[in-house]
Amino acid sequence: MSRISVASSNDDILRKQIIDALSQYLDIIQSRRGISAYLVVSSNQNNPPSLTAAGILKVSVFITPIIPVHEIQLDLVITKQGVEFSETNLANLAG
């Protein structure tokens, strides 16, 4: 990828380069289970003509984090001999 700088042309090509660069980085984080989803937006939606005329390029990054486990709950059930297990019985025990 070519180098992106403040003096780059404020156009669709620059927006695509920035979106691609951020997406590549966020893909790595997502593949390592750091985030569950993301969206990078840099379009006419968040860059009105007034911002473009002022030389401003806005990039919005939306991230859905993965909530870490803080506690693991384990149910241990000791039964008498001869008890048979089925999914229905287990669902009733887990209640």
Secondary structure, DSSP 4 states (H G I P E B T S, - for coil): -PPP-TTS--SHHHHHHHHHHHHHHHHHHHHTTSEEEEEEE-STTT--HHHHHTT----EEEEEEPPPP-----------TT----HHHHHHHH-
